[in-house]
Amino acid sequence: MILMQALEAFLYGDVVLALKIYSYKNCSTCENAIKYLDKRSIKTAVVDITETPPKKSELKAMLGVYEGNIKKLFNTSGQVYREMGLTDKLADMSANDAIELLSKNGKLIKRPFLMNGSEPLAVGFKEDEWKKVLK
């Protein structure tokens, strides 16, 4: 889909954002985020976060958006997070260990996870925040 958009942009002189949204099909917040983007005719590549979690480089970049607060990247209300007992373990976990864990299990990642190429934009869906980052 992105390649077709890029080709159309080249042919017609449009600017295309290389937006990628990592989401989960059973997540109502993800559905709302995708509807938000669709309503504004913002083209995105939708990636199933459980099959293809964000790369370590994307996770590290997003961590910078949240000023090193690794907890912001975790789906703290998720079943896998609770099953792994991460509430107690996260405080003592290094950022590198946390990134490694997140990169291997997309269900641990707060979603949706929005990227513009290699530029991190936001995790979770808050309309006011997305309005700012998608100007």
C-alpha positions as CSV (number, residue, x, y, z in Angstrom):
1,M,0.0,0.0,0.0
2,I,2.8,2.5,0.9
3,L,4.6,1.7,-2.3
4,M,1.5,2.5,-4.4
5,Q,1.0,5.7,-2.4
6,A,4.7,6.7,-3.0
7,L,4.3,6.0,-6.7
8,E,1.1,8.1,-6.9
9,A,2.9,10.8,-5.0
10,F,5.8,10.7,-7.5
11,L,3.5,10.8,-10.5
12,Y,1.2,13.5,-9.1
13,G,3.6,15.6,-7.1
14,D,1.9,14.9,-3.8
15,V,3.6,14.6,-0.4
16,V,3.0,11.3,1.3
17,L,3.6,10.6,5.0
18,A,5.1,7.2,5.5
19,L,2.8,6.6,8.4
20,K,2.7,3.2,10.0
21,I,0.3,2.2,12.8
22,Y,1.0,-0.9,14.8
23,S,-2.4,-2.1,16.0
24,Y,-4.3,-5.1,17.2
25,K,-7.5,-6.2,15.6
26,N,-9.4,-6.8,18.9
27,C,-8.4,-3.4,20.3
28,S,-11.2,-0.8,20.4
29,T,-8.6,2.0,20.9
30,C,-6.8,0.9,17.8
31,E,-10.1,0.8,15.9
32,N,-10.8,4.4,17.0
33,A,-7.4,5.6,16.0
34,I,-7.7,4.0,12.5
35,K,-11.2,5.6,12.1
36,Y,-9.7,8.9,13.2
37,L,-7.0,8.6,10.5
38,D,-9.5,7.4,7.8
39,K,-11.9,10.3,8.6
40,R,-9.1,12.7,7.9
41,S,-8.0,10.8,4.7
42,I,-4.6,10.2,6.3
43,K,-3.1,7.1,4.6
44,T,-1.3,4.6,6.8
45,A,0.2,1.2,6.7
46,V,-1.5,-0.9,9.3
47,V,0.7,-3.6,10.9
48,D,-0.5,-6.3,13.3
49,I,1.5,-5.6,16.4
50,T,1.2,-9.2,17.6
51,E,2.6,-10.6,14.4
52,T,5.2,-7.9,13.8
53,P,6.1,-5.9,16.8
54,P,8.0,-2.6,16.4
55,K,11.7,-2.9,15.8
56,K,14.1,-2.2,18.7
57,S,15.1,1.0,16.9
58,E,11.5,2.2,16.8
59,L,10.9,1.3,20.4
60,K,14.1,3.2,21.4
61,A,13.0,6.2,19.3
62,M,9.6,6.2,20.9
63,L,11.1,6.0,24.4
64,G,12.8,9.3,23.6
65,V,9.4,10.9,22.9
66,Y,8.4,9.9,26.5
67,E,11.6,11.1,28.0
68,G,12.9,7.7,28.9
69,N,9.8,6.6,30.8
70,I,9.8,3.0,29.7
71,K,6.4,2.3,31.5
72,K,4.7,4.6,28.8
73,L,5.5,1.9,26.2
74,F,4.0,-1.0,28.1
75,N,0.4,-2.1,27.9
76,T,0.1,-2.1,31.6
77,S,-3.6,-3.2,31.6
78,G,-2.9,-6.1,29.4
79,Q,-3.2,-9.8,30.3
80,V,0.4,-10.7,29.3
81,Y,1.8,-7.8,31.4
82,R,-0.1,-9.0,34.5
83,E,0.7,-12.7,33.8
84,M,4.5,-11.9,33.7
85,G,4.3,-9.9,36.9
86,L,5.8,-6.9,35.2
87,T,4.3,-4.4,37.6
88,D,6.9,-5.5,40.2
89,K,9.7,-6.2,37.8
90,L,9.6,-3.1,35.6
91,A,11.1,-0.7,38.1
92,D,14.3,-2.8,38.3
93,M,14.5,-3.6,34.6
94,S,17.1,-1.7,32.4
95,A,15.8,0.1,29.4
96,N,17.7,-2.3,27.1
97,D,16.1,-5.3,28.8
98,A,12.7,-3.7,28.5
99,I,13.2,-2.9,24.9
100,E,14.3,-6.5,24.2
101,L,11.2,-7.8,25.9
102,L,8.9,-5.5,24.0
103,S,10.5,-6.3,20.7
104,K,9.6,-9.9,21.2
105,N,6.0,-9.6,22.3
106,G,3.7,-7.1,20.7
107,K,1.0,-7.7,23.3
108,L,3.2,-6.1,25.9
109,I,3.3,-2.8,23.9
110,K,0.8,0.0,24.4
111,R,-1.1,0.5,21.3
112,P,-1.7,1.9,18.8
113,F,2.0,2.7,18.2
114,L,2.3,5.4,15.5
115,M,5.4,6.0,13.4
116,N,6.2,8.4,10.5
117,G,9.0,6.5,8.8
118,S,11.6,6.3,11.4
119,E,10.2,9.2,13.4
120,P,8.2,8.2,16.5
121,L,4.9,10.0,16.9
122,A,2.8,8.5,19.7
123,V,1.6,5.4,21.6
124,G,-2.0,5.0,22.7
125,F,-4.7,7.1,21.2
126,K,-5.5,10.5,22.6
127,E,-7.2,12.7,19.9
128,D,-5.6,15.9,21.2
129,E,-2.1,14.5,21.2
130,W,-2.6,13.0,17.7
131,K,-3.9,16.4,16.3
132,K,-0.5,17.9,17.4
133,V,1.7,15.2,16.0
134,L,-0.2,14.9,12.7
135,K,-0.2,18.6,11.7
